[in-house]
Amino acid sequence: MKLKYLLLISLMISVCACKKALDTEPSDFYTPENYFKTPEQLQQALNGVYGTMMSSRLYGQILAGYYETADELLSNRGADGDARGWRYTYSASNTNVHAIWLACYQGINNANILLDNINKPTMNETTRNRIKGQTLFLRAYYYWILTTHFQQAIISLKPSSITDIDIPASSPKQVYAQIEVDLKEAEGLLQGYTSASLGYNDVVTITAVQAMLARVYLYMAGYPVNDVTKYQSCIDYCAKVINSGQHALNPDYKQVFINLMQDKYDLKENILEWGFATAAAGTVTKGANDIGSFIGVTSSVVAFDPTSYAAAGWTYVTRNLFDAYEVNASSTSTPKTSFDQRRDWNCANYIYTNTSTARTKTTITNPWLMPSGKFRREYSAAEARNLGIYGTNWPVIRYADILLMYAEASNQLVGPTAIPTGGTLTAYEAINLVRKRGYGILNGNIVRNITVSNGGAGYTSVPAVTISGGGGAGATATAVISAGRVTGINITSPGIIATGSYYTSAPVITITGGNGTGAVATATITTGTEANLTAGLSKDNFQLAIRDERLREFNAESLRKNDVTRWGNFYQDMVTFKIYCEANGASANANGLTGARNVAPRHVVLPIPDYELNLNKSLIQNAGW
């Protein structure tokens, strides 16, 4: 079940007509004065506050799709249009930049209206507190979007009026202080309100508030606030989530995103999702979002193939991302296989191309031309694929982020090998949990390598490879032949991780068919330590390792640009990335390379929209704009 958000543009909603024209107090539309009389009306108003979050202006398309990537994705679009965010060609008059600003203040005003009327109906106080707590969280989150993208923001805690025009913006420090106030109050109001008790996670719960507080404190410790005392607060709130027992890593990385595409709740991994629901089957006009389209595996719908789907694929990953994952040096495939299973999920090595009679899965071997594979619409339900209506939820905060935020803050305070005050893990232990999941060995061992000890002779076609025994299941591999001999075996699946079919001993490899004989190969399995980060790193080098790990884990999840920004050197880091692009073949995606070259110092923030500057004379444009 998806939570159906009712998007209330305002609470002045016309509901009927045909009242007497001379009524002195019209009652044919809702106002804050004649609404908010029942618990149900409070809930409807709360749904409206939620609804803006997954509108096309924010996580439904524009914000998450165009303005929150850095060195992990490049646009392949030649024309600017909606690609201006990726190509760094937007200006203060850009409609999408203004849409982000407006959407946040629409959400904030709807939250303020609800909070201003929260005590009107007679109702259960626990229910009232839960509605209030969620509303405070949402208001804080809208302000978080504003300050992470525009830095300065106008703080408004009451419903706006047409006389509220010339209001000066507050500094990032002041905005974060208000965010903290709202979230701390929400934490007190939502005690005991858990996704486990609800059965879904697309509403704000107690651990969602605590996870967001951890994120806010980590951001406050970095640029532009630079309050390093907040590292301890980040640890404290990460520890609350860890110790709650409510959340854990999904042992199969790709399953996190398959679940999202299939509308399945992952209550352990995903602490909070922004929910999105389409209308009932058969409705002519439905809502939808673009998750998995512009940042997705290219495909189009064809009538003769019911498995087809629509995805624009306007971005490619970067070699910087692709090469961040450890490869198997003995692999004979091109490119070499990776021990880290996140690579081949995040960097899809194929697209779909169509003719009038055929649909072909075309292999891509150049990383600069690989689409992002994180959100794959081919896993969506048949109705969504056939109608082109996708209501995918957005992962706001995952448990993996809790572990990596904890590791980062802990390293900053006590280094990578000590347990910080209030914590139970070292930074190494926290990051290694994420890495083990990435390698598929969080809860057991898998097939790591297959070595050919005798290539045999007489092979004229590729023989079959069978993997059996060893206590596990699901491992598969393909053989490589040359000059009649088997010269290598590449693992295509190391085991069925999602069901816990791990190996306890090395399985037997059998090679049959291909018209040859005599080929022999042996398998080795993991020992459980292969994913561990290199021991003995200094504090500074561990921080660099954290940055790389966040790239591997959270690419295309609307976190990378914020991460690079809060680390305090966005422009120079992007210049370094541009130089890397020019030296490592990014010209294969010439349009993307142009975008990398366009980055300027001012792009650390978005411009205050011209319209707002013209309306509010107390606003001051951000530097460089």
GUFIDO-623932 format. One line per field, with one value per residue (C-alpha): x, y, z; residue number from 1. Coordinates in Angstrom, 1 decimal. Layout:
u	c(X|...) .
v	c(Y|...) .
w	c(Z|...) .
seq	c(NUM|...) .
END
This chain:
u	c(0.0|1.3|0.3|-1.8|-0.8|-3.4|-1.6|-3.2|-2.0|-3.6|-6.3|-8.6|-10.2|-13.6|-15.8|-19.2|-21.3|-24.9|-25.1|-27.1|-25.2|-26.0|-24.7|-22.6|-20.4|-19.9|-19.7|-19.1|-15.3|-12.9|-10.9|-8.7|-11.7|-14.3|-11.9|-9.8|-12.9|-12.1|-9.2|-9.7|-9.3|-6.1|-4.9|-5.9|-4.0|-0.9|-1.2|-1.0|2.2|3.7|2.4|4.7|7.7|7.0|5.8|7.6|9.4|11.2|11.7|9.3|11.6|13.4|15.3|16.4|16.7|18.7|20.3|21.8|24.5|28.3|31.1|29.0|26.8|27.1|24.3|24.3|21.9|23.0|20.4|20.1|16.4|15.8|19.5|20.7|21.1|23.5|25.2|25.6|24.0|21.1|20.6|18.6|15.8|15.6|12.1|13.3|15.4|12.4|10.2|12.4|12.2|8.4|7.8|9.7|7.7|4.5|5.3|6.4|3.2|0.9|2.8|2.4|-1.3|-1.7|0.4|-1.6|-4.8|-3.5|-5.4|-8.9|-10.5|-11.5|-9.5|-7.2|-4.0|-1.6|-3.0|-2.8|0.9|1.7|0.3|2.1|5.4|5.2|4.3|7.3|9.6|8.3|8.7|12.3|13.0|11.8|14.1|16.9|16.4|16.4|19.6|21.5|20.7|20.4|22.2|20.1|16.4|13.5|12.3|8.5|6.8|3.3|0.9|1.9|-0.2|-0.1|1.5|4.5|6.8|10.0|11.5|15.3|16.7|18.4|22.0|22.6|23.5|20.1|18.2|19.9|19.0|15.3|15.6|17.1|14.3|11.6|13.2|13.8|10.2|9.1|11.3|9.4|6.0|6.7|8.0|6.9|5.7|7.6|7.5|7.5|4.2|2.7|3.9|5.1|7.8|6.6|5.5|7.7|8.5|10.6|13.7|13.2|13.4|16.5|18.2|17.5|18.9|22.1|22.3|21.6|24.3|26.8|26.0|26.3|29.8|30.8|30.6|29.1|28.3|31.6|30.5|32.6|31.0|28.1|30.1|29.3|25.6|25.7|27.2|24.5|21.7|23.2|23.5|19.8|18.9|21.4|20.4|16.7|16.8|14.3|16.7|19.4|21.1|19.4|22.1|21.5|22.3|20.4|17.3|16.9|16.1|14.2|11.9|11.4|10.5|8.2|6.4|7.6|8.5|11.9|11.3|14.8|17.0|14.9|14.2|12.1|10.7|8.8|5.6|4.0|0.8|-1.0|-4.7|-6.7|-6.5|-8.6|-8.4|-7.7|-5.6|-3.0|-0.1|3.4|7.0|10.2|12.3|14.2|13.6|16.0|18.5|17.8|18.4|17.3|14.2|10.9|7.6|6.9|3.5|5.0|7.0|5.1|8.3|9.3|9.1|9.8|13.0|14.7|18.2|19.5|22.6|25.5|27.7|31.3|34.5|35.3|32.3|32.9|36.6|35.8|34.9|37.5|38.0|38.9|42.4|42.2|39.0|39.1|36.0|36.0|35.7|37.0|34.4|34.2|34.2|32.0|28.4|27.3|29.2|27.3|24.0|24.8|26.6|24.3|26.3|23.3|20.5|17.5|17.1|14.0|13.0|9.5|9.7|12.5|13.7|17.4|19.5|22.6|25.8|27.8|31.5|32.6|31.8|31.3|28.4|26.8|23.4|22.8|21.2|20.1|16.4|15.5|12.0|12.2|11.5|8.3|4.9|3.4|0.6|3.2|5.3|2.4|0.7|3.9|2.7|5.4|4.7|8.1|8.9|12.0|14.6|15.2|17.4|18.8|20.4|23.6|23.7|23.5|26.5|28.6|27.6|28.5|31.9|32.6|31.7|33.5|36.7|36.6|36.4|38.5|40.0|39.1|40.0|38.5|34.9|33.5|31.6|28.0|28.9|29.3|31.3|34.6|34.6|36.2|33.5|30.8|32.2|33.1|29.4|28.5|31.4|30.6|27.0|28.4|30.5|27.6|29.2|27.4|25.9|27.9|30.3|29.9|32.0|34.9|36.9|37.1|40.6|41.2|43.9|43.6|42.2|41.5|41.3|39.0|36.4|34.7|31.9|31.5|31.0|28.5|29.8|28.0|28.6|27.4|27.8|29.6|26.4|25.2|23.1|22.7|26.2|26.6|29.5|30.4|33.5|35.8|37.5|40.5|42.3|40.2|41.0|39.1|41.1|38.9|35.7|33.8|31.4|28.0|26.4|28.3|25.2|21.7|22.3|18.7|17.7|20.8|22.1|25.7|28.6|30.4|33.0|34.3|31.7|32.6|33.1|32.0|32.7|30.6|29.8|31.4|32.8|36.0|37.3|39.7|39.0|39.3|38.7|38.5|36.5|37.4|34.9|35.2|36.4|34.4|37.2|37.7|35.6|37.3|38.8|42.6|43.8|46.0|44.7|45.3|42.4|42.8|43.1|40.1|38.1|39.1|38.0|34.6|34.2|34.8|32.5|29.7|30.2|30.0|26.9|24.8|25.4|22.2|20.4|20.4|23.3|26.5|26.5|25.5|28.3|30.9|29.6|29.7|33.3|34.1|35.9|33.2|34.6|38.2|36.9|34.9|37.9|39.9|37.0|37.0|40.8|40.1|37.4|39.7|42.5|40.4|38.2|35.1|35.0|33.0|30.2|31.0|27.8|28.7|32.2|30.9|28.9|32.0|33.8|31.0|31.4|32.3|32.8|29.2|27.7|28.3|24.8|21.8|20.9|18.0|15.3|15.0|11.3|11.8|14.4|12.0|9.2|11.2|13.6|15.2|16.7|20.3|21.5|24.1|27.7|28.6|25.0) .
v	c(0.0|3.4|6.4|8.6|12.1|14.8|17.8|20.9|23.9|25.9|25.2|27.6|24.8|25.2|22.2|23.1|25.9|27.2|29.1|32.2|35.1|37.5|35.3|37.6|34.6|32.4|28.7|27.2|26.9|26.0|28.5|28.0|29.5|26.8|23.9|22.0|20.8|17.1|14.8|13.7|17.3|17.6|14.4|15.7|18.9|16.8|14.8|18.1|19.0|15.7|16.0|18.8|16.7|14.3|16.9|17.3|20.3|18.4|14.6|13.7|15.2|18.6|18.7|15.1|14.7|17.8|19.6|17.1|15.2|16.0|13.7|10.5|11.4|13.5|14.6|13.3|16.0|18.4|21.1|22.8|22.9|20.8|19.7|23.1|21.7|18.9|21.3|24.2|26.6|27.8|31.3|33.3|33.5|29.7|28.4|25.1|27.0|29.1|26.0|24.5|27.7|28.0|24.3|24.6|27.7|26.1|23.2|25.5|27.6|24.5|23.3|26.7|26.7|23.3|24.1|27.3|25.2|22.0|22.5|23.3|19.9|17.8|14.5|11.9|13.8|11.1|11.4|15.2|14.9|12.6|14.9|17.9|16.0|15.0|18.5|20.0|17.4|18.3|22.0|21.4|19.3|22.0|24.4|21.9|21.8|25.6|26.1|23.2|24.7|28.4|28.7|31.7|31.3|33.4|31.9|32.0|30.2|31.6|31.4|33.9|36.9|39.2|41.9|39.7|41.0|42.6|40.0|39.6|36.1|34.3|32.9|29.2|29.0|30.6|28.3|25.3|26.5|26.6|23.2|21.8|23.3|21.8|18.4|18.2|19.0|16.4|13.8|14.4|14.2|11.0|8.7|5.1|5.9|3.3|2.0|-1.5|-0.8|0.9|-1.6|1.2|3.9|6.7|8.7|10.4|8.2|8.5|7.0|9.1|12.2|10.9|10.0|13.4|15.1|13.0|14.3|17.9|17.8|16.4|19.1|21.8|20.4|21.1|24.1|26.7|26.6|24.7|24.0|21.0|20.5|19.0|15.9|14.6|15.3|13.4|10.4|10.6|10.6|7.9|5.8|6.3|4.8|2.0|1.1|1.3|-2.2|-0.9|-0.9|-3.0|-3.3|-5.3|-8.0|-7.6|-4.0|-4.3|-5.6|-2.2|-0.6|-3.5|-3.2|0.5|-0.2|-3.0|-0.9|-3.1|-1.5|-2.2|-1.2|-2.2|-0.5|2.5|4.6|7.1|7.2|9.9|8.1|8.5|6.9|6.9|6.8|3.6|1.3|2.5|6.2|8.2|10.9|9.7|11.2|9.9|10.7|10.5|8.3|5.8|7.8|10.7|8.9|5.4|2.7|3.8|2.1|2.7|0.9|-1.4|-3.1|-6.5|-6.8|-6.6|-6.4|-3.1|0.2|3.9|5.6|8.6|7.9|11.5|10.8|8.4|7.4|8.5|6.4|8.1|6.2|3.0|2.8|3.4|-0.2|-3.0|-5.2|-8.9|-8.6|-12.2|-11.5|-12.2|-10.1|-6.5|-4.6|-6.7|-7.9|-6.3|-7.9|-5.1|-5.9|-2.3|-1.4|-3.5|-2.4|1.3|1.3|-0.5|-2.1|-2.1|-0.1|-1.2|-0.3|-0.9|-1.4|-1.9|-5.6|-6.2|-5.1|-5.6|-5.4|-3.7|-4.2|-1.1|-1.6|2.1|3.4|7.0|5.7|3.5|4.7|4.8|1.5|2.3|2.8|0.2|0.5|-2.9|-4.2|-2.2|-3.8|-4.6|-1.9|0.8|-0.3|-0.7|2.5|4.5|5.6|5.1|5.9|4.9|6.0|8.0|6.7|9.7|8.2|4.7|2.8|2.7|6.4|6.2|3.9|6.1|9.3|7.7|6.6|10.0|11.9|9.3|9.6|13.3|13.2|10.1|8.7|5.5|2.9|4.3|4.1|7.6|8.8|7.6|5.1|1.3|1.0|2.2|4.1|1.1|-1.2|1.0|1.5|-2.2|-3.2|-1.1|-2.5|-6.1|-5.6|-4.1|-7.2|-9.5|-11.0|-9.2|-12.5|-15.2|-16.3|-16.4|-17.7|-15.2|-16.7|-19.6|-20.5|-22.6|-25.2|-27.1|-25.4|-28.8|-29.0|-29.1|-26.5|-25.0|-23.3|-22.0|-24.9|-24.8|-24.2|-25.8|-24.8|-27.3|-28.2|-26.1|-25.6|-22.7|-22.1|-19.7|-19.2|-19.1|-18.5|-18.4|-19.8|-18.0|-20.0|-19.2|-21.5|-24.5|-24.1|-22.7|-19.7|-18.2|-18.4|-15.3|-15.4|-14.0|-14.5|-15.4|-16.8|-16.0|-13.3|-12.2|-15.6|-16.2|-19.1|-18.7|-21.1|-22.8|-24.5|-24.3|-25.7|-28.1|-26.6|-28.8|-27.9|-29.7|-29.4|-27.1|-30.2|-30.2|-32.2|-31.9|-28.5|-28.3|-25.4|-24.8|-22.3|-20.3|-18.7|-15.5|-15.6|-12.6|-10.2|-9.3|-6.2|-4.7|-1.2|-1.1|-1.1|1.5|4.6|8.0|10.3|12.2|9.2|7.6|10.7|10.3|6.7|7.8|10.2|7.4|5.0|7.5|7.8|4.0|3.7|6.8|7.9|9.1|9.4|13.2|13.3|13.6|17.4|18.1|15.9|17.5|21.0|20.3|19.0|22.6|22.5|22.1|24.2|22.8|19.3|19.8|21.3|18.2|16.1|18.1|17.4|13.7|13.7|15.3|12.8|9.6|9.6|11.6|12.9|9.8|11.7|15.1|16.8|15.6|16.8|20.2|20.2|19.4|22.3|24.7|24.5|27.9|29.0|30.3|26.9|25.9|27.3|28.1|31.7|33.4|33.5|36.8|36.9|36.7|39.4|41.7|40.9|41.0|44.0|42.7|39.7|39.8|37.7|34.9|35.7|35.4|35.5) .
w	c(0.0|-0.9|1.2|-1.0|-0.6|-1.2|-2.6|-1.2|-3.1|-0.3|2.2|0.3|-1.7|-3.4|-2.7|-3.9|-5.4|-5.6|-2.3|-2.1|-3.7|-0.9|1.9|4.1|5.3|2.3|3.2|-0.3|0.2|2.9|4.9|8.0|9.9|8.9|8.3|10.8|12.7|12.7|13.1|9.5|8.3|10.2|8.5|5.0|5.7|6.7|3.5|1.6|3.4|2.4|-1.1|-2.2|-1.4|-4.3|-6.7|-10.0|-8.6|-5.9|-5.7|-8.4|-11.1|-10.9|-7.7|-7.5|-11.2|-12.3|-9.4|-6.9|-8.8|-8.9|-10.1|-10.4|-13.4|-16.5|-18.8|-22.4|-23.5|-26.3|-25.7|-22.4|-21.5|-18.4|-18.6|-17.4|-13.9|-15.0|-17.5|-15.0|-17.5|-15.3|-14.2|-11.7|-14.2|-14.7|-14.2|-12.6|-10.0|-9.1|-9.0|-6.3|-4.2|-4.6|-3.8|-0.6|0.5|-0.5|1.7|4.5|4.3|4.3|7.4|9.1|8.4|9.9|12.9|13.5|13.6|15.2|18.5|17.0|16.8|19.8|19.3|20.8|22.0|20.8|17.3|17.5|18.6|15.8|13.2|14.8|15.0|11.3|10.3|12.2|10.6|7.1|7.7|8.9|5.8|3.4|5.1|4.9|1.1|0.9|3.0|1.3|-2.2|-1.7|1.7|2.9|3.4|4.7|8.0|8.3|11.1|10.6|7.6|5.0|4.0|1.0|3.2|3.9|1.1|2.2|4.6|4.9|4.6|7.5|7.4|7.1|10.8|11.7|9.3|10.8|14.3|13.3|11.7|14.9|17.0|14.8|14.7|18.5|19.1|16.6|18.3|21.6|19.9|17.9|20.7|20.0|16.5|14.3|10.8|12.2|14.0|10.9|8.3|6.0|6.0|3.9|6.9|9.4|12.4|15.5|13.9|10.8|13.0|14.7|11.4|10.0|13.1|12.6|9.0|10.0|12.7|10.2|7.8|10.5|11.2|7.6|5.2|5.5|9.3|10.3|13.8|14.6|18.0|16.1|15.3|18.7|18.2|15.0|16.8|19.5|17.0|14.8|18.0|18.8|15.4|15.7|19.2|18.4|16.8|14.2|11.3|9.6|6.2|3.5|2.8|-1.0|-2.2|-5.4|-3.6|-1.9|-5.2|-6.7|-3.7|-4.5|-8.1|-7.1|-4.5|-1.6|1.7|3.1|6.7|7.9|5.3|4.3|7.4|5.5|1.9|0.2|-0.9|-4.2|-5.3|-8.6|-9.1|-9.3|-12.2|-15.2|-14.3|-17.4|-15.8|-13.4|-11.5|-12.0|-11.3|-13.3|-10.9|-13.2|-16.4|-16.8|-14.5|-15.7|-18.3|-21.8|-23.2|-24.9|-24.9|-27.8|-28.3|-29.2|-25.9|-22.6|-20.7|-22.3|-20.5|-21.0|-19.7|-21.3|-20.0|-20.1|-18.0|-18.1|-15.1|-15.0|-15.1|-11.8|-10.3|-12.3|-11.3|-7.6|-7.2|-6.6|-9.7|-10.0|-11.5|-12.8|-14.7|-18.5|-19.3|-20.7|-18.5|-15.7|-13.2|-9.8|-6.4|-5.2|-6.4|-6.2|-9.4|-11.9|-10.3|-10.3|-13.6|-16.0|-18.9|-21.3|-22.9|-24.8|-28.5|-30.6|-34.2|-35.4|-34.9|-32.4|-29.0|-28.3|-25.1|-26.3|-24.2|-23.3|-22.3|-22.1|-18.6|-19.9|-22.0|-19.3|-17.9|-14.2|-13.2|-9.6|-10.4|-13.1|-14.4|-15.9|-12.4|-12.1|-12.1|-15.5|-15.1|-14.5|-17.5|-19.9|-19.0|-18.4|-15.0|-12.4|-8.7|-7.3|-3.7|-3.1|-0.5|1.8|4.5|4.4|7.3|5.3|5.7|9.4|9.5|7.2|8.9|12.2|10.8|9.4|12.7|14.8|12.8|13.1|16.9|17.9|14.7|12.9|15.6|18.8|20.0|20.5|23.5|23.1|20.5|20.3|17.1|15.8|12.5|10.9|12.1|10.8|7.3|7.0|7.6|4.5|2.5|3.4|2.2|-1.0|-1.5|-0.8|2.3|5.2|6.6|4.9|2.2|-1.6|-4.5|-5.0|-7.8|-10.3|-11.5|-14.6|-13.9|-17.2|-20.3|-22.0|-25.8|-28.8|-27.7|-30.6|-28.7|-25.2|-22.8|-19.9|-16.3|-13.4|-9.8|-7.2|-3.6|-1.0|1.1|-1.0|-4.1|-7.0|-8.2|-11.9|-14.3|-18.0|-19.7|-22.1|-24.8|-27.2|-29.6|-28.5|-24.8|-21.9|-20.9|-18.1|-16.2|-15.2|-12.3|-13.3|-9.9|-6.7|-5.0|-4.0|-1.4|-0.9|0.5|2.5|0.4|1.4|0.9|3.7|1.6|-2.0|-4.5|-7.3|-10.9|-13.8|-17.4|-20.1|-23.8|-26.3|-28.2|-26.1|-23.2|-20.3|-18.9|-15.1|-12.8|-9.0|-7.0|-3.9|-1.6|0.5|4.1|5.3|5.4|1.7|1.9|5.0|4.4|4.4|8.0|9.6|7.8|9.3|10.2|7.0|4.8|6.5|5.7|2.0|2.2|3.6|0.7|-1.8|0.1|0.0|-3.8|-4.2|-2.0|-2.6|-6.2|-8.0|-4.6|-4.4|-1.8|-3.8|-4.5|-0.9|0.3|-1.9|-0.9|2.9|2.6|1.9|-1.5|-4.1|-6.9|-6.6|-6.3|-9.5|-11.3|-10.3|-11.7|-14.9|-15.3|-14.6|-17.3|-19.9|-19.2|-19.0|-22.1|-21.1|-24.7|-25.4|-23.8|-25.3|-23.9|-20.4|-20.7|-21.6|-18.4|-16.3|-17.9|-17.1|-13.3|-11.7|-8.1|-7.9|-8.5|-4.9|-4.4|-6.6|-7.3|-5.6|-8.3|-10.0|-9.5|-5.7|-5.8|-7.7|-5.2|-2.0|-1.9|1.3|-0.4|-1.5|-4.4|-3.7|-4.6|-8.2|-9.5) .
seq	c(1|2|3|4|5|6|7|8|9|10|11|12|13|14|15|16|17|18|19|20|21|22|23|24|25|26|27|28|29|30|31|32|33|34|35|36|37|38|39|40|41|42|43|44|45|46|47|48|49|50|51|52|53|54|55|56|57|58|59|60|61|62|63|64|65|66|67|68|69|70|71|72|73|74|75|76|77|78|79|80|81|82|83|84|85|86|87|88|89|90|91|92|93|94|95|96|97|98|99|100|101|102|103|104|105|106|107|108|109|110|111|112|113|114|115|116|117|118|119|120|121|122|123|124|125|126|127|128|129|130|131|132|133|134|135|136|137|138|139|140|141|142|143|144|145|146|147|148|149|150|151|152|153|154|155|156|157|158|159|160|161|162|163|164|165|166|167|168|169|170|171|172|173|174|175|176|177|178|179|180|181|182|183|184|185|186|187|188|189|190|191|192|193|194|195|196|197|198|199|200|201|202|203|204|205|206|207|208|209|210|211|212|213|214|215|216|217|218|219|220|221|222|223|224|225|226|227|228|229|230|231|232|233|234|235|236|237|238|239|240|241|242|243|244|245|246|247|248|249|250|251|252|253|254|255|256|257|258|259|260|261|262|263|264|265|266|267|268|269|270|271|272|273|274|275|276|277|278|279|280|281|282|283|284|285|286|287|288|289|290|291|292|293|294|295|296|297|298|299|300|301|302|303|304|305|306|307|308|309|310|311|312|313|314|315|316|317|318|319|320|321|322|323|324|325|326|327|328|329|330|331|332|333|334|335|336|337|338|339|340|341|342|343|344|345|346|347|348|349|350|351|352|353|354|355|356|357|358|359|360|361|362|363|364|365|366|367|368|369|370|371|372|373|374|375|376|377|378|379|380|381|382|383|384|385|386|387|388|389|390|391|392|393|394|395|396|397|398|399|400|401|402|403|404|405|406|407|408|409|410|411|412|413|414|415|416|417|418|419|420|421|422|423|424|425|426|427|428|429|430|431|432|433|434|435|436|437|438|439|440|441|442|443|444|445|446|447|448|449|450|451|452|453|454|455|456|457|458|459|460|461|462|463|464|465|466|467|468|469|470|471|472|473|474|475|476|477|478|479|480|481|482|483|484|485|486|487|488|489|490|491|492|493|494|495|496|497|498|499|500|501|502|503|504|505|506|507|508|509|510|511|512|513|514|515|516|517|518|519|520|521|522|523|524|525|526|527|528|529|530|531|532|533|534|535|536|537|538|539|540|541|542|543|544|545|546|547|548|549|550|551|552|553|554|555|556|557|558|559|560|561|562|563|564|565|566|567|568|569|570|571|572|573|574|575|576|577|578|579|580|581|582|583|584|585|586|587|588|589|590|591|592|593|594|595|596|597|598|599|600|601|602|603|604|605|606|607|608|609|610|611|612|613|614|615|616|617|618|619|620|621|622|623|624|625) .
END
